[in-house]
Amino acid sequence: MRIRPLILAALVMSAVSSPVCAQNLRFTFATTNGLQDLSSQAILRWKDELEKRSNGQIKMEFSSGGALGGDQELLQQLATNEVQMHIAGPVVVHRLLKEYQCLEAEYVFKDEQHGFRVWTGALGKEVSDKLKGRYGIEIVGIGARGARHITANKPIREPADLKGVKIRVTNPLRSQVFSAYGALPGPLPVSELYGALRQGVFDAQENPIPTIFGDRLYEVQKTINLTGHVWSYNVITANSKFLASLKPDQRKIFDETLKEAIDRLNQAVASETDDLIARMKKDVGTEAVPASIAAFRDIAMPVVEKFAQANCRAGLLDDIRKAAQ
């Protein structure tokens, strides 16, 4: 049978293009962070750059706002490779490696750069190695998130101002610290937080400025009380099998564009935090209230020390302090 030239050309093109199609990569990146959170904005930029630099061969499906589940569910999906990437505060240590949870304890970092040295240094690698060994998850990036502050419907300047205040917190250590302040702490998924604050189920909550803005929590809380009780970081994790499946040219594009995305995120957190406070004040009259950080620290540190002795890897706080040098 004689094959027509046009059909023959099409078959040749198909044969040539098939290996390229086989190189195509799609993956899911999921987070509970809101779409307006600075971290989500950085990941969306990364999504565009990945596709652009790979000529459309690497495509990301981005799911924000907990659409695929809360952080516990997303970490489970990450371990089973149902989703391939995740970003959040350090929930991986609170949910999966509790012996390292003091990496996000009250006042353990003297400043933001101290925390970066911990998370991007030997301790951060230690955490990533443990995650990989136990769950098939790896830390692929650490980005700025800012300090955690308290929002409420009244000024919180001193620990005594928290007496009897129902506050949503995120982990058992934080619950103990805020109990020592005289507050009434309790847990709640972040996806339910806005409604709980609006309905008065909780009187207060604590989060970094980008999260307060991105999740619109300022709409239902009058004050942002600048306690700065925790320097928090965006921890970007990936499934180990997914990472291993990347071909060398894909991994090169992946690593280069992810680093650029993290750099943009860090710049945004540094430059836009004050702007976000100004926008919240303009929109709804939110007030930023200075707090007595020393008073909060003095109460928190003995609680953190006792908690670490009972629950965290031996010597963890000492290793954190060494990284301050």
C-alpha positions as CSV (number, residue, x, y, z in Angstrom):
1,M,0.0,0.0,0.0
2,R,1.3,3.4,-1.0
3,I,1.4,5.9,1.9
4,R,0.6,9.5,0.9
5,P,3.3,12.0,1.6
6,L,1.2,14.1,4.0
7,I,0.3,11.0,6.0
8,L,4.0,9.9,6.0
9,A,5.0,13.3,7.2
10,A,2.5,13.2,10.0
11,L,3.7,9.8,11.1
12,V,7.3,11.0,11.2
13,M,6.4,14.1,13.2
14,S,4.4,11.9,15.6
15,A,7.4,9.6,16.1
16,V,9.6,12.6,16.7
17,S,7.3,14.3,19.1
18,S,6.3,11.3,21.2
19,P,9.4,11.3,23.4
20,V,8.9,15.0,24.0
21,C,5.3,14.4,25.2
22,A,6.6,11.6,27.4
23,Q,8.8,14.2,29.1
24,N,5.7,16.3,30.1
25,L,5.3,16.6,33.9
26,R,2.2,17.6,35.9
27,F,2.1,17.9,39.6
28,T,-0.2,19.2,42.4
29,F,0.9,21.8,44.9
30,A,-1.5,22.2,47.8
31,T,-1.8,24.5,50.8
32,T,-4.2,25.7,53.4
33,N,-2.9,29.3,52.9
34,G,-5.4,31.7,51.3
35,L,-4.9,32.8,47.7
36,Q,-3.9,36.3,48.8
37,D,-1.2,35.1,51.2
38,L,2.2,36.2,50.1
39,S,3.3,32.6,49.9
40,S,0.5,31.7,47.5
41,Q,1.3,34.7,45.3
42,A,5.0,33.5,45.2
43,I,4.0,30.0,44.3
44,L,1.7,31.2,41.5
45,R,4.6,33.2,40.1
46,W,6.7,30.0,40.3
47,K,4.0,28.1,38.5
48,D,4.2,30.5,35.6
49,E,8.0,30.4,35.5
50,L,8.1,26.6,35.6
51,E,5.8,26.4,32.6
52,K,7.6,29.2,30.7
53,R,11.2,27.9,31.3
54,S,10.2,24.4,30.4
55,N,8.3,25.4,27.2
56,G,5.1,24.1,28.7
57,Q,6.5,20.7,29.7
58,I,6.2,21.3,33.5
59,K,2.7,22.2,34.7
60,M,1.6,22.8,38.2
61,E,-1.9,22.4,39.6
62,F,-2.2,24.8,42.5
63,S,-4.8,24.3,45.2
64,S,-5.1,27.0,48.0
65,G,-7.3,27.7,51.0
66,G,-7.5,24.0,52.1
67,A,-9.5,23.0,49.1
68,L,-7.9,19.5,49.3
69,G,-8.0,19.3,53.1
70,G,-6.4,20.7,56.2
71,D,-2.6,20.5,56.8
72,Q,-2.9,17.0,58.5
73,E,-4.7,15.6,55.4
74,L,-2.4,17.4,53.0
75,L,0.7,15.9,54.7
76,Q,-0.9,12.5,54.5
77,Q,-1.5,13.0,50.8
78,L,2.0,14.3,50.4
79,A,3.4,11.1,51.9
80,T,1.4,8.9,49.6
81,N,2.2,11.1,46.5
82,E,-1.4,12.1,46.0
83,V,-0.2,15.6,46.1
84,Q,3.4,16.3,45.3
85,M,4.2,19.6,47.1
86,H,3.0,21.5,50.1
87,I,3.7,24.8,51.8
88,A,2.8,25.9,55.3
89,G,4.3,27.1,58.6
90,P,6.3,24.4,60.3
91,V,3.4,22.0,60.6
92,V,5.7,19.2,59.5
93,V,7.4,19.2,62.9
94,H,4.2,19.7,64.9
95,R,2.4,16.9,63.1
96,L,5.1,14.5,61.9
97,L,8.3,15.1,63.9
98,K,7.2,16.2,67.3
99,E,10.7,15.8,68.7
100,Y,11.6,18.9,66.6
101,Q,8.6,21.0,67.4
102,C,10.6,23.5,69.4
103,L,12.0,24.8,66.1
104,E,8.8,26.9,66.2
105,A,8.7,27.7,69.9
106,E,8.1,31.0,71.6
107,Y,11.1,33.3,71.6
108,V,13.7,30.6,70.7
109,F,15.1,32.8,67.9
110,K,16.7,36.1,68.7
111,D,15.7,37.5,65.3
112,E,14.6,36.4,61.9
113,Q,18.1,35.6,60.5
114,H,18.8,33.4,63.5
115,G,15.8,31.3,62.5
116,F,16.9,31.2,58.9
117,R,20.3,29.9,60.0
118,V,18.6,27.1,61.9
119,W,16.1,26.1,59.2
120,T,18.6,26.2,56.3
121,G,21.5,24.8,58.2
122,A,22.4,21.5,59.9
123,L,19.2,21.3,61.9
124,G,17.0,21.9,58.9
125,K,18.9,19.1,57.0
126,E,18.5,16.9,60.0
127,V,14.7,17.4,60.0
128,S,14.5,16.9,56.2
129,D,16.5,13.6,56.5
130,K,14.2,12.4,59.2
131,L,11.1,13.2,57.1
132,K,12.5,11.4,54.1
133,G,13.4,8.3,56.1
134,R,10.0,8.1,57.9
135,Y,7.5,9.5,55.4
136,G,9.2,10.0,52.0
137,I,8.9,13.7,52.3
138,E,11.7,16.3,51.9
139,I,12.2,19.9,52.6
140,V,13.0,21.7,49.4
141,G,12.8,25.3,50.5
142,I,12.5,27.7,53.4
143,G,10.9,31.1,53.0
144,A,10.1,34.0,55.2
145,R,6.7,34.2,56.9
146,G,7.3,36.8,59.5
147,A,6.7,37.0,63.2
148,R,3.5,35.7,64.8
149,H,1.3,38.3,66.5
150,I,-2.0,38.3,68.4
151,T,-5.2,39.7,66.9
152,A,-8.1,40.5,69.2
153,N,-11.0,42.9,69.7
154,K,-9.0,44.8,72.3
155,P,-5.4,45.8,72.9
156,I,-3.1,43.1,74.3
157,R,-0.1,45.0,75.6
158,E,0.9,42.8,78.6
159,P,0.4,39.1,79.5
160,A,-2.3,40.2,82.0
161,D,-4.4,41.5,79.1
162,L,-4.9,37.9,78.0
163,K,-6.5,36.8,81.2
164,G,-9.7,34.9,80.4
165,V,-9.3,35.5,76.6
166,K,-10.3,32.5,74.4
167,I,-7.5,32.2,71.9
168,R,-7.1,29.8,69.0
169,V,-3.6,28.3,69.0
170,T,-1.9,25.8,66.7
171,N,-0.1,23.2,68.9
172,P,0.3,21.9,72.5
173,L,3.3,23.9,73.4
174,R,1.7,27.1,72.3
175,S,-1.4,26.1,74.4
176,Q,0.9,25.8,77.5
177,V,2.5,29.1,76.9
178,F,-0.8,31.0,76.5
179,S,-2.2,29.2,79.5
180,A,0.7,30.6,81.4
181,Y,-0.3,34.1,80.2
182,G,-3.8,33.5,81.7
183,A,-5.5,32.9,78.4
184,L,-7.9,30.1,77.5
185,P,-6.3,28.5,74.4
186,G,-7.8,25.9,72.1
187,P,-7.2,24.4,68.7
188,L,-9.2,24.9,65.5
189,P,-8.4,24.3,61.8
190,V,-7.5,27.5,60.0
191,S,-10.2,27.0,57.5
192,E,-12.8,27.5,60.3
193,L,-11.0,30.4,62.0
194,Y,-12.6,33.3,60.2
195,G,-16.1,32.1,61.1
196,A,-15.2,31.3,64.7
197,L,-13.8,34.7,65.3
198,R,-16.8,36.4,63.7
199,Q,-19.2,34.3,65.9
200,G,-17.2,34.9,69.1
201,V,-16.2,31.2,69.5
202,F,-12.7,32.6,70.0
203,D,-11.8,36.1,71.2
204,A,-8.3,36.1,69.6
205,Q,-5.9,34.2,67.5
206,E,-2.2,34.5,66.5
207,N,-0.5,34.4,63.1
208,P,2.0,36.3,60.9
209,I,0.9,39.5,59.2
210,P,0.7,38.0,55.7
211,T,-1.6,35.3,57.0
212,I,-3.8,37.8,58.9
213,F,-4.1,39.7,55.7
214,G,-4.3,36.7,53.3
215,D,-7.1,35.0,55.3
216,R,-8.9,38.3,56.0
217,L,-8.8,37.8,59.7
218,Y,-8.4,41.5,60.2
219,E,-12.0,41.9,59.1
220,V,-13.3,40.3,62.3
221,Q,-10.5,41.5,64.7
222,K,-9.9,45.1,65.6
223,T,-6.3,45.0,66.8
224,I,-3.0,43.4,65.8
225,N,-1.0,43.2,68.9
226,L,2.7,43.1,68.1
227,T,3.9,40.4,70.5
228,G,6.3,38.8,67.9
229,H,6.2,35.7,70.1
230,V,7.4,33.4,67.3
231,W,9.5,33.9,64.2
232,S,7.8,31.6,61.7
233,Y,8.9,30.3,58.3
234,N,7.2,28.9,55.2
235,V,8.4,25.3,54.9
236,I,8.1,23.9,51.3
237,T,8.0,20.2,51.2
238,A,7.9,17.6,48.3
239,N,7.3,13.9,48.0
240,S,10.6,12.1,47.6
241,K,9.4,9.8,44.8
242,F,8.2,12.8,42.8
243,L,11.6,14.5,43.2
244,A,13.4,11.3,42.1
245,S,11.1,11.2,39.0
246,L,12.4,14.5,37.7
247,K,14.9,14.2,34.9
248,P,18.1,16.2,35.2
249,D,16.9,19.0,32.9
250,Q,13.6,19.2,34.7
251,R,15.3,19.2,38.1
252,K,17.6,22.0,37.0
253,I,14.6,24.2,36.0
254,F,12.7,23.1,39.2
255,D,15.6,24.1,41.5
256,E,16.4,27.4,39.7
257,T,12.9,28.7,39.5
258,L,12.0,27.6,43.1
259,K,15.0,29.5,44.4
260,E,13.8,32.6,42.5
261,A,10.3,32.1,43.9
262,I,11.6,31.9,47.5
263,D,13.8,35.0,47.0
264,R,10.7,36.9,45.8
265,L,8.7,35.7,48.8
266,N,11.4,36.8,51.2
267,Q,11.5,40.2,49.5
268,A,7.8,40.5,49.6
269,V,7.6,39.6,53.3
270,A,10.3,42.1,54.1
271,S,9.0,45.0,52.1
272,E,5.2,44.5,52.2
273,T,4.5,43.7,55.9
274,D,4.2,47.4,56.9
275,D,2.2,48.0,53.7
276,L,-0.3,45.2,54.6
277,I,-0.8,46.8,58.1
278,A,-1.5,50.1,56.4
279,R,-3.9,48.5,54.0
280,M,-5.8,46.8,56.9
281,K,-6.0,50.1,58.8
282,K,-7.3,51.9,55.7
283,D,-9.8,49.2,54.9
284,V,-11.4,48.6,58.3
285,G,-9.5,50.7,60.8
286,T,-7.3,47.9,62.2
287,E,-4.9,49.2,64.9
288,A,-1.4,47.9,65.4
289,V,-0.6,47.9,69.1
290,P,2.9,47.7,70.5
291,A,3.3,45.0,73.2
292,S,5.8,44.5,76.0
293,I,7.8,41.7,74.4
294,A,10.1,41.2,77.4
295,A,7.2,40.5,79.7
296,F,5.8,37.9,77.3
297,R,9.2,36.4,76.8
298,D,9.9,36.1,80.6
299,I,6.8,34.0,81.1
300,A,7.2,31.9,77.9
301,M,10.8,30.8,78.2
302,P,10.5,28.6,81.4
303,V,7.5,26.9,79.8
304,V,9.4,26.3,76.6
305,E,12.4,24.9,78.5
306,K,10.3,22.5,80.5
307,F,8.4,21.4,77.4
308,A,11.6,20.8,75.4
309,Q,13.1,18.6,78.2
310,A,10.0,16.3,78.2
311,N,9.1,16.3,74.5
312,C,11.9,17.4,72.2
313,R,15.2,15.9,70.9
314,A,17.9,16.1,73.6
315,G,20.0,19.2,73.2
316,L,17.7,20.8,70.6
317,L,17.4,24.1,72.3
318,D,21.2,24.2,72.8
319,D,21.7,23.6,69.1
320,I,19.3,26.3,68.3
321,R,21.1,28.8,70.5
322,K,24.5,27.8,68.9
323,A,23.1,28.9,65.5
324,A,22.6,32.4,66.9
325,Q,26.4,33.0,66.7
